[in-house]
Amino acid sequence: QVQLVESGGGLVQAGDSLRLSCALSGRTFSNYILVWFRQAPGKEREFVAAINRSGGSTYYADSVKGRFTILRDNAKNTVYLQMNSLKPEDTAVYYCAASIGIFRRTMSPGSMDYWGKGTLVTVSP
């Protein structure tokens, strides 16, 4: 059984940086596409960033492009989300997800096979 555990969330001010981590256990890490989603209060879960199995290809939501970077370390079984220039509208619970499917520009929540429990990021004005 695959387990995903996120960490690194917290309260920061607008303009600050934060790095989220997500550790995968239970299966071979490099078999999975890894994706970050987020869900703000009262809103649907939305795609943030995705990275393919080798780490050589990434996709980003337009709202975070140029500010967020997704990285993976296959030796450490961990995927990261480096978030810079944070804005209040980035406030959300951030979820890590894994998929054994096809790497696409639009990775939907419904296409994920495994989910973490989420980590809260709060950005104050």
C-alpha positions in Angstrom: 0.0 0.0 0.0 1.4 3.4 -1.0 1.5 6.1 1.7 2.1 9.7 1.0 3.0 12.1 3.9 3.2 15.8 3.3 5.1 18.3 5.5 6.3 21.8 5.5 3.1 23.8 5.7 2.7 26.8 8.0 1.8 30.4 8.4 3.9 32.9 6.3 3.5 36.5 5.1 2.9 37.5 1.5 6.2 37.5 -0.4 7.7 34.8 1.7 8.9 31.4 0.6 8.0 27.9 1.8 9.0 24.4 0.7 6.6 21.5 1.0 7.8 17.9 1.0 6.0 14.7 0.3 7.5 11.3 1.1 6.2 8.2 -0.6 6.5 4.7 0.9 5.3 1.3 0.2 6.1 1.0 -3.5 8.8 2.0 -5.9 8.9 5.8 -6.0 10.1 6.1 -9.5 7.1 4.3 -10.9 4.8 7.2 -10.1 3.9 10.5 -11.5 3.7 13.0 -8.6 1.3 15.9 -8.5 0.5 18.7 -6.0 -3.1 19.9 -5.7 -4.5 22.5 -3.4 -7.9 23.2 -1.9 -8.9 26.6 -0.5 -11.9 26.9 1.8 -15.2 26.7 -0.1 -13.4 25.8 -3.3 -12.8 22.7 -5.4 -9.5 21.0 -5.3 -7.3 22.3 -8.1 -4.1 21.3 -9.9 -0.9 23.1 -8.9 2.1 21.2 -10.4 3.1 17.8 -11.7 6.3 16.0 -12.4 7.0 12.9 -14.5 8.7 9.8 -13.4 12.2 10.8 -14.3 11.8 14.4 -13.1 12.7 15.7 -16.5 9.3 17.2 -17.3 7.0 19.4 -15.3 3.6 21.2 -15.7 2.3 24.1 -13.7 -1.0 25.8 -13.2 -0.9 29.3 -14.7 -1.6 30.8 -11.3 1.7 29.5 -9.9 3.9 29.4 -13.0 7.2 31.3 -12.3 6.7 31.2 -8.6 6.5 27.5 -7.7 8.9 24.7 -8.6 8.2 21.0 -8.3 11.2 18.7 -7.9 11.6 15.1 -7.1 14.5 13.1 -5.5 14.1 9.5 -6.5 16.9 8.5 -4.2 15.0 10.0 -1.2 11.5 8.9 -2.4 10.4 12.5 -1.9 8.8 15.2 -4.0 9.0 18.9 -3.2 7.1 22.0 -3.9 9.2 25.1 -3.6 6.9 28.1 -3.3 8.2 31.6 -3.7 6.6 35.0 -3.7 3.6 33.6 -1.9 0.3 35.5 -2.1 -2.7 35.4 0.2 -4.6 33.6 -2.6 -2.2 30.7 -2.3 -3.7 29.9 1.1 -5.0 26.3 1.0 -4.5 22.8 2.1 -1.9 21.3 -0.2 -2.1 17.7 -1.2 0.4 15.4 -2.7 -0.9 12.7 -5.0 0.6 9.8 -7.0 -0.4 8.3 -10.3 0.7 5.2 -12.2 -1.1 6.6 -15.3 -0.1 8.8 -18.2 1.7 12.1 -17.6 -0.5 14.9 -19.0 -0.6 18.7 -18.9 -3.8 18.6 -17.0 -3.7 16.0 -14.2 -7.1 15.8 -12.7 -7.9 14.7 -9.1 -9.9 11.8 -10.5 -6.9 10.4 -12.2 -4.8 10.0 -9.1 -4.2 6.7 -7.4 -3.0 7.7 -4.0 -3.3 10.8 -1.8 -1.7 12.3 1.2 -3.7 13.9 4.0 -2.6 17.4 3.2 -0.7 20.2 4.8 -2.1 23.7 5.4 -0.4 26.7 4.0 -1.7 30.1 5.2 -0.4 33.3 3.6 -1.2 36.5 5.5 -1.4 39.9 3.7 
